[in-house]
Amino acid sequence: MCRSIILILFCLLLGPTSNAQKKYSIKSKRAIKNYELASEAYRHMDNSEALKYLDVAIEQSPDFIEAWLFKADVLHETGKTGLEIEAYQKAIEIDAGFFTNVHFNLANTYLEIGEYQKALAKYKDFLSLSSSSGRNQTLAKKRIESCQFAIHSIANPVDFKPVNLGGNVNSEFDEYWPSLTADEELLVFTRLMLEKKEGTEVIIKRQEDFYVSQREDSLWRPAEALSLVINTEMNEGAQTITADGKYMYFTACDRSNGYGRCDIYYSVREGNVWSAPINVGKPINSKDWEAQPSISADGRELYFVSNRKSGKGKMDIWHSRLIETTADGKQRWTQPTNFPLNSTNNEMSPFIHAGNQYLVFSSDGLTGMGGYDLFKTEKNKDGKWIEPENLGYPINTCNDEIGLVINAKGNKAYFSSDRLKGKGKDIFSFNMPVDLQPKSASWLKGNVLDAKSKNPVSASLLLIDLMSKDTITQIKSDRMDGSYLVCLPSGKEYLFSAEAENYLFYSAHFSMLNDQEKSNPQQLNIYLNKIEKGEEIVLRNVFFELDSWDILPKSETELTRLYELLSTHPKLKIEIAGHTDDTGSEEHNLSLSNNRAKEVCNFLISKGINANRLSFKGYGALHPIADNKTEEGRSLNRRTEFKVLENE
């Protein structure tokens, strides 16, 4: 909030005392002397002493309006809001027009404590008394909008029932900045500890480190330090993790390998071991201040905060895309772009939801409850971010709300607060109001294993939008245990595949087009077969027109992957097999399945695969893999497969 009384009143003291006395509203030399002693104490940052002199001056001259104004500002700095308001009111009582900014400052104080009706009235008083059109007039008009918004919001509260995560997560210290895996089984947060050393003197050290808690049977286990490799004697904070918990990005300041005051770093987890942090480097980091990263579910998009000079406001949100991860583990990112919804003030704590279409952030530059409020925005059908929406009261209050994350399903949020009953700042969760929820993102998780040995396989996993052919997710399974987790945003149809060197690729199909309710997450272990004679896989993303062998366009991605496999292994010969359900006659089904298999071969030949490497056969309904009595079973039986005939 803007404060201008003290600096203006100091200007009265620039000349000799005899001249300065003429500038005061009172004539008491004793009162003026104590006022000037208060000014001297204030210049030496001794607020307590300044208040003592001001009280004496006011006692000597109760209508000393300058002293009341001065006292109000000093009380503001010391956080004594009630006494500050009384001082402002007394100054207005003495002379409401003496210093018109007193109405503006009193309105700001009311706004800070959530007295919105009183703040609204004082902003209007200020505008009616102030004839100039300066910065404070502009701010007053904007804050009138905030007061009106807050009054309406309090009258129409959103559903908000926060629950403390309990003693296994929260402690006597401050916990904040929660981050969560998509399955909500891993919680990483920042803890601020105070270390005291007693001796000839008491030293208090503020230490920020990362802690982690795992959920078992719906309960959070006791939190433990994340990693001695990441946690140092310096401060680490404001972290974000990918949906699978394999990558963590965080803020660290004043490091020897830093580019500016604060930089963004990342670490990679294999098994339960985190790597040494790596500076993300340019162009993400600069000579300016970079912090508060938020990574997309698949680790390919990064949002962060920076005060770099090319921004729109003071602190802005920026966005960058991952270009590649090199063989030595270094990452290359695109030149960051300024988030289109930044204001001319401050935007902080961005959070990108697992569906990659919904963003939460804090702002003190948009209409809200005062200070920093939480806002949401979503992408429209053209991929543009729409106008931000305030999350409402009591999620937002007159206090600063900074930092909120939402689970993949979109129905629960996690945040940190000291405004509720707890021990300092604690982490809480609450059910997101339905009309504020992002679209749900389900997830798959499991392990990628060798089909015969059951040993873990480090495989590349792809999730592709079948209609747009865009790659939604591209990750690797864990080298140590083969584990993976992939988010499935609702509203689309996906090809999901896993591939590794010297293995046949795995193919699955997931349709989230009719996802009206929260999808059930799935456990899916993937067993990869070596490229050996007799091995076969189902091509689950090859589709045909109904009762026809015309290949649908959305099959192209899957068939292109089969073409690439054949191109990479020039000695590989395969059979394409067509299968149907048992609807229709046996003769019809054999003909239909044979023609479908033939069409797949024709596609591969058109791409350049030699015809003598391909054969095809239709099996009709002779080899079902599911019950033909249900639609789901019949759908599984209508399939295209390929089998390895030769690889030498």
LUMDOLUM-789280 format. One record per residue (C-alpha): residue in three letters; x, y, z. Coordinates in steps of 0.5 Angstrom, whole numbers, plus 500, padded with zeros to 3 digits. Each point is the difference from the previous one (the first is absolute). Example, Ala and Ser with C-alpha at 12.3 -4.5 7.8 and 13.67 -1.06 7.14 Angstrom:
2
R   rest    c1    c2    c3
R    ALA   525   491   516
R    SER   502   507   498
This chain:
648
R   rest    c1    c2    c3
R    MET   500   500   500
R    CYS   502   507   499
R    ARG   503   504   505
R    SER   502   508   499
R    ILE   499   503   507
R    ILE   507   500   503
R    LEU   504   502   494
R    ILE   495   506   499
R    LEU   501   502   507
R    PHE   507   499   500
R    CYS   500   506   495
R    LEU   498   505   505
R    LEU   506   499   504
R    LEU   505   501   494
R    GLY   501   508   502
R    PRO   502   503   507
R    THR   496   499   506
R    SER   497   507   500
R    ASN   498   499   493
R    ALA   497   493   501
R    GLN   496   502   506
R    LYS   496   504   495
R    LYS   498   494   496
R    TYR   497   497   506
R    SER   492   500   502
R    ILE   502   501   507
R    LYS   505   505   504
R    SER   502   496   506
R    LYS   507   500   499
R    ARG   501   494   505
R    ALA   495   496   496
R    ILE   504   502   494
R    LYS   507   498   503
R    ASN   497   493   502
R    TYR   497   499   493
R    GLU   507   502   497
R    LEU   503   495   505
R    ALA   495   495   498
R    SER   503   501   493
R    GLU   507   499   502
R    ALA   498   494   503
R    TYR   496   497   494
R    ARG   506   502   495
R    HIS   504   495   505
R    MET   495   495   499
R    ASP   498   500   507
R    ASN   493   500   500
R    SER   499   499   507
R    GLU   503   506   502
R    ALA   497   504   495
R    LEU   493   498   502
R    LYS   502   502   507
R    TYR   502   507   498
R    LEU   493   501   496
R    ASP   496   498   506
R    VAL   503   505   504
R    ALA   499   505   494
R    ILE   493   498   500
R    GLU   499   501   507
R    GLN   503   507   500
R    SER   496   502   494
R    PRO   494   495   499
R    ASP   498   504   493
R    PHE   507   499   497
R    ILE   497   496   494
R    GLU   507   499   497
R    ALA   502   496   506
R    TRP   494   496   499
R    LEU   501   499   493
R    PHE   508   498   501
R    LYS   497   495   506
R    ALA   496   497   496
R    ASP   505   498   495
R    VAL   505   498   505
R    LEU   494   495   503
R    HIS   499   497   493
R    GLU   507   498   499
R    THR   500   497   507
R    GLY   494   496   499
R    LYS   495   503   505
R    THR   494   501   495
R    GLY   495   502   506
R    LEU   504   506   502
R    GLU   502   502   493
R    ILE   493   500   498
R    GLU   498   505   507
R    ALA   506   504   498
R    TYR   497   501   493
R    GLN   493   501   502
R    LYS   503   506   505
R    ALA   504   503   495
R    ILE   493   500   495
R    GLU   496   503   506
R    ILE   505   506   501
R    ASP   500   502   493
R    ALA   497   495   494
R    GLY   503   504   495
R    PHE   507   502   503
R    PHE   503   494   496
R    THR   496   496   496
R    ASN   504   494   499
R    VAL   498   498   507
R    HIS   494   498   497
R    PHE   503   496   495
R    ASN   505   497   506
R    LEU   494   498   504
R    ALA   496   497   495
R    ASN   507   495   498
R    THR   500   498   508
R    TYR   493   498   500
R    LEU   501   497   493
R    GLU   506   496   503
R    ILE   495   497   506
R    GLY   494   499   496
R    GLU   496   506   502
R    TYR   497   500   493
R    GLN   494   505   501
R    LYS   505   505   504
R    ALA   505   500   495
R    LEU   495   501   495
R    ALA   498   506   503
R    LYS   506   503   502
R    TYR   503   499   492
R    LYS   494   504   498
R    ASP   501   505   505
R    PHE   507   501   498
R    LEU   498   500   492
R    SER   495   506   502
R    LEU   505   504   504
R    SER   506   499   495
R    SER   500   504   494
R    SER   506   498   497
R    SER   500   494   495
R    GLY   507   496   503
R    ARG   502   493   501
R    ASN   496   499   507
R    GLN   493   503   496
R    THR   501   494   495
R    LEU   502   495   506
R    ALA   494   502   504
R    LYS   495   499   494
R    LYS   503   493   499
R    ARG   499   498   507
R    ILE   493   503   500
R    GLU   499   494   495
R    SER   504   495   505
R    CYS   495   502   506
R    GLN   494   499   496
R    PHE   502   494   497
R    ALA   502   498   507
R    ILE   493   502   503
R    HIS   497   496   495
R    SER   504   494   501
R    ILE   499   499   507
R    ALA   493   501   499
R    ASN   501   494   495
R    PRO   505   495   503
R    VAL   503   494   497
R    ASP   500   493   503
R    PHE   506   500   504
R    LYS   502   495   506
R    PRO   507   499   501
R    VAL   503   494   503
R    ASN   507   500   504
R    LEU   504   495   497
R    GLY   502   498   507
R    GLY   506   499   504
R    ASN   504   495   495
R    VAL   501   506   495
R    ASN   499   506   504
R    SER   505   502   506
R    GLU   501   506   505
R    PHE   504   503   494
R    ASP   497   503   494
R    GLU   498   495   494
R    TYR   498   503   493
R    TRP   500   499   493
R    PRO   497   493   499
R    SER   501   496   494
R    LEU   497   494   498
R    THR   501   494   495
R    ALA   494   498   496
R    ASP   498   494   504
R    GLU   500   504   507
R    GLU   505   495   503
R    LEU   506   505   500
R    LEU   500   507   504
R    VAL   506   504   499
R    PHE   500   507   504
R    THR   505   505   503
R    ARG   501   501   507
R    LEU   503   506   504
R    MET   504   498   506
R    LEU   503   505   505
R    GLU   506   497   503
R    LYS   502   504   506
R    LYS   508   499   503
R    GLU   500   503   507
R    GLY   507   502   503
R    THR   503   507   501
R    GLU   494   502   495
R    VAL   494   497   497
R    ILE   501   499   493
R    ILE   493   498   496
R    LYS   501   497   493
R    ARG   494   499   495
R    GLN   501   494   496
R    GLU   495   498   494
R    ASP   501   493   498
R    PHE   495   495   496
R    TYR   496   494   504
R    VAL   496   495   497
R    SER   494   496   503
R    GLN   497   493   497
R    ARG   493   498   500
R    GLU   498   494   502
R    ASP   493   497   502
R    SER   498   507   499
R    LEU   504   503   505
R    TRP   507   504   499
R    ARG   506   497   503
R    PRO   505   504   505
R    ALA   503   505   495
R    GLU   508   499   499
R    ALA   505   504   497
R    LEU   500   499   493
R    SER   507   499   498
R    LEU   507   502   503
R    VAL   502   502   493
R    ILE   495   505   499
R    ASN   499   503   507
R    THR   506   504   502
R    GLU   502   505   505
R    MET   498   505   495
R    ASN   492   501   499
R    GLU   496   496   495
R    GLY   493   501   499
R    ALA   494   501   495
R    GLN   500   494   497
R    THR   496   496   494
R    ILE   500   493   498
R    THR   498   496   494
R    ALA   493   496   500
R    ASP   505   494   501
R    GLY   504   503   505
R    LYS   506   498   496
R    TYR   502   508   499
R    MET   500   505   505
R    TYR   502   508   499
R    PHE   501   505   505
R    THR   503   507   502
R    ALA   507   501   503
R    CYS   503   506   501
R    ASP   507   503   501
R    ARG   504   494   497
R    SER   507   500   497
R    ASN   497   497   493
R    GLY   494   505   500
R    TYR   499   505   495
R    GLY   496   505   504
R    ARG   498   501   507
R    CYS   495   494   500
R    ASP   500   494   495
R    ILE   496   494   498
R    TYR   503   493   501
R    TYR   498   493   498
R    SER   501   493   503
R    VAL   498   493   497
R    ARG   498   494   504
R    GLU   502   493   499
R    GLY   497   495   504
R    ASN   500   504   507
R    VAL   506   504   498
R    TRP   500   507   498
R    SER   506   503   496
R    ALA   504   506   502
R    PRO   497   506   497
R    ILE   501   503   494
R    ASN   499   507   498
R    VAL   495   501   494
R    GLY   504   505   497
R    LYS   499   505   495
R    PRO   495   502   497
R    ILE   496   498   506
R    ASN   505   504   505
R    SER   502   506   499
R    LYS   504   506   504
R    ASP   493   502   503
R    TRP   496   496   505
R    GLU   497   493   498
R    ALA   496   496   505
R    GLN   493   496   502
R    PRO   500   495   494
R    SER   494   496   498
R    ILE   502   494   495
R    SER   494   497   496
R    ALA   498   493   501
R    ASP   505   497   495
R    GLY   506   505   501
R    ARG   500   503   494
R    GLU   497   507   502
R    LEU   502   504   505
R    TYR   497   506   503
R    PHE   504   505   505
R    VAL   501   507   503
R    SER   505   505   498
R    ASN   501   508   501
R    ARG   504   500   493
R    LYS   499   507   497
R    SER   497   497   494
R    GLY   494   499   504
R    LYS   493   503   500
R    GLY   500   501   508
R    LYS   504   500   506
R    MET   500   492   501
R    ASP   497   497   494
R    ILE   499   493   498
R    TRP   504   497   494
R    HIS   499   493   496
R    SER   505   496   496
R    ARG   500   493   497
R    LEU   505   495   500
R    ILE   504   499   494
R    GLU   504   494   502
R    THR   504   496   505
R    THR   507   499   498
R    ALA   504   494   501
R    ASP   504   503   506
R    GLY   493   501   503
R    LYS   500   508   499
R    GLN   493   503   497
R    ARG   499   505   495
R    TRP   494   504   500
R    THR   497   505   496
R    GLN   501   508   501
R    PRO   494   501   505
R    THR   494   504   498
R    ASN   496   505   505
R    PHE   494   497   502
R    PRO   494   504   497
R    LEU   496   501   506
R    ASN   506   504   504
R    SER   498   507   503
R    THR   504   506   501
R    ASN   501   498   507
R    ASN   502   493   503
R    GLU   498   493   498
R    MET   503   494   504
R    SER   499   492   501
R    PRO   498   498   494
R    PHE   497   492   500
R    ILE   499   497   494
R    HIS   494   494   501
R    ALA   502   493   497
R    GLY   495   501   494
R    ASN   505   506   498
R    GLN   493   504   498
R    TYR   499   503   507
R    LEU   505   505   504
R    VAL   499   503   507
R    PHE   505   506   502
R    SER   500   506   505
R    SER   499   507   498
R    ASP   500   507   504
R    GLY   499   503   493
R    LEU   493   497   499
R    THR   493   502   503
R    GLY   500   496   507
R    MET   499   500   507
R    GLY   507   504   502
R    GLY   507   498   499
R    TYR   501   494   496
R    ASP   494   496   498
R    LEU   500   493   497
R    PHE   497   500   492
R    LYS   499   494   495
R    THR   500   500   493
R    GLU   499   495   494
R    LYS   501   499   493
R    ASN   495   501   495
R    LYS   499   496   494
R    ASP   505   504   496
R    GLY   505   499   506
R    LYS   500   507   502
R    TRP   499   501   508
R    ILE   494   504   502
R    GLU   498   505   505
R    PRO   503   498   507
R    GLU   494   499   505
R    ASN   501   501   507
R    LEU   499   494   504
R    GLY   496   504   505
R    TYR   499   500   508
R    PRO   502   497   504
R    ILE   505   497   496
R    ASN   503   507   499
R    THR   500   505   506
R    CYS   503   507   502
R    ASN   506   496   501
R    ASP   505   498   495
R    GLU   498   493   496
R    ILE   506   497   497
R    GLY   501   493   498
R    LEU   495   495   498
R    VAL   500   493   497
R    ILE   494   496   497
R    ASN   500   492   499
R    ALA   500   497   494
R    LYS   493   498   501
R    GLY   498   508   501
R    ASN   496   499   506
R    LYS   505   501   505
R    ALA   505   506   502
R    TYR   506   501   504
R    PHE   502   506   503
R    SER   504   503   506
R    SER   497   505   505
R    ASP   501   503   507
R    ARG   494   503   500
R    LEU   496   494   503
R    LYS   502   496   506
R    GLY   507   497   500
R    LYS   507   501   502
R    GLY   502   505   495
R    LYS   499   499   493
R    ASP   497   493   499
R    ILE   498   496   494
R    PHE   493   499   499
R    SER   495   497   494
R    PHE   493   501   498
R    ASN   495   498   495
R    MET   500   505   494
R    PRO   493   503   499
R    VAL   497   496   494
R    ASP   500   507   496
R    LEU   507   501   501
R    GLN   503   493   498
R    PRO   504   499   494
R    LYS   499   494   496
R    SER   502   494   503
R    ALA   506   496   498
R    SER   500   493   501
R    TRP   507   496   500
R    LEU   503   493   498
R    LYS   506   498   505
R    GLY   503   493   500
R    ASN   507   497   498
R    VAL   503   499   493
R    LEU   503   493   501
R    ASP   503   494   495
R    ALA   495   495   498
R    LYS   504   494   502
R    SER   505   502   505
R    LYS   496   505   504
R    ASN   506   505   500
R    PRO   498   508   500
R    VAL   501   503   493
R    SER   502   507   499
R    ALA   495   502   495
R    SER   497   506   496
R    LEU   493   501   501
R    LEU   496   504   496
R    LEU   493   503   500
R    ILE   497   503   494
R    ASP   493   503   498
R    LEU   498   496   495
R    MET   496   506   496
R    SER   505   505   500
R    LYS   506   495   500
R    ASP   503   505   506
R    THR   505   497   505
R    ILE   497   501   507
R    THR   505   496   504
R    GLN   507   498   499
R    ILE   503   496   505
R    LYS   505   495   502
R    SER   498   494   505
R    ASP   505   500   506
R    ARG   507   496   499
R    MET   500   497   506
R    ASP   493   497   501
R    GLY   496   501   494
R    SER   495   505   503
R    TYR   496   505   496
R    LEU   494   505   501
R    VAL   496   503   494
R    CYS   495   505   501
R    LEU   494   499   495
R    PRO   496   507   500
R    SER   493   499   498
R    GLY   496   502   494
R    LYS   505   496   495
R    GLU   501   494   497
R    TYR   508   497   501
R    LEU   505   495   497
R    PHE   504   498   506
R    SER   507   496   498
R    ALA   506   498   503
R    GLU   506   498   496
R    ALA   507   498   502
R    GLU   506   498   496
R    ASN   500   493   497
R    TYR   493   499   502
R    LEU   493   500   497
R    PHE   496   506   502
R    TYR   494   500   504
R    SER   494   503   498
R    ALA   493   502   504
R    HIS   494   505   498
R    PHE   497   504   505
R    SER   493   504   499
R    MET   499   506   505
R    LEU   495   503   495
R    ASN   494   498   504
R    ASP   503   502   507
R    GLN   494   503   504
R    GLU   502   498   507
R    LYS   507   499   503
R    SER   504   494   496
R    ASN   502   495   504
R    PRO   508   499   500
R    GLN   503   494   497
R    GLN   506   495   502
R    LEU   503   498   494
R    ASN   506   495   500
R    ILE   503   500   493
R    TYR   504   494   498
R    LEU   504   501   494
R    ASN   502   494   495
R    LYS   507   500   497
R    ILE   500   500   492
R    GLU   500   492   499
R    LYS   497   495   496
R    GLY   493   499   502
R    GLU   498   506   504
R    GLU   494   504   499
R    ILE   497   506   502
R    VAL   493   503   499
R    LEU   500   507   496
R    ARG   494   503   504
R    ASN   500   507   497
R    VAL   498   497   493
R    PHE   493   502   498
R    PHE   496   499   494
R    GLU   493   502   498
R    LEU   494   496   502
R    ASP   500   493   496
R    SER   505   503   496
R    TRP   507   499   498
R    ASP   501   508   499
R    ILE   506   502   505
R    LEU   498   506   505
R    PRO   504   506   500
R    LYS   502   499   507
R    SER   503   494   499
R    GLU   506   503   496
R    THR   504   501   507
R    GLU   500   493   502
R    LEU   501   498   493
R    THR   506   505   499
R    ARG   503   497   506
R    LEU   500   493   497
R    TYR   503   502   494
R    GLU   506   503   504
R    LEU   501   494   503
R    LEU   500   496   494
R    SER   505   506   497
R    THR   505   499   506
R    HIS   500   493   500
R    PRO   501   498   492
R    LYS   500   492   501
R    LEU   493   500   504
R    LYS   495   497   496
R    ILE   493   500   503
R    GLU   493   497   499
R    ILE   494   505   501
R    ALA   494   496   503
R    GLY   493   503   500
R    HIS   494   498   505
R    THR   493   501   501
R    ASP   495   499   505
R    ASP   494   495   499
R    THR   495   504   497
R    GLY   498   498   493
R    SER   502   494   496
R    GLU   506   496   500
R    GLU   501   501   493
R    HIS   499   508   501
R    ASN   505   500   506
R    LEU   506   497   496
R    SER   499   504   494
R    LEU   500   506   504
R    SER   505   499   505
R    ASN   505   497   494
R    ASN   498   507   496
R    ARG   502   504   506
R    ALA   507   496   501
R    LYS   501   501   493
R    GLU   499   508   500
R    VAL   505   501   506
R    CYS   505   496   495
R    ASN   498   505   495
R    PHE   501   506   504
R    LEU   507   497   502
R    ILE   502   499   493
R    SER   498   507   498
R    LYS   505   502   505
R    GLY   505   496   497
R    ILE   501   494   503
R    ASN   501   494   496
R    ALA   494   496   499
R    ASN   504   493   500
R    ARG   501   502   508
R    LEU   493   500   501
R    SER   494   495   500
R    PHE   493   501   502
R    LYS   494   495   502
R    GLY   493   501   503
R    TYR   498   495   506
R    GLY   493   503   501
R    ALA   497   498   506
R    LEU   504   494   501
R    HIS   505   503   506
R    PRO   496   504   505
R    ILE   504   503   505
R    ALA   494   502   504
R    ASP   492   498   501
R    ASN   496   502   494
R    LYS   494   501   504
R    THR   502   507   502
R    GLU   501   506   496
R    GLU   507   501   504
R    GLY   502   493   498
R    ARG   498   500   493
R    SER   504   507   499
R    LEU   506   496   503
R    ASN   499   495   495
R    ARG   500   505   494
R    ARG   507   501   499
R    THR   506   500   496
R    GLU   507   496   502
R    PHE   506   499   497
R    LYS   505   494   502
R    VAL   507   499   498
R    LEU   502   495   495
R    GLU   507   501   499
R    ASN   506   505   503
R    GLU   506   497   497
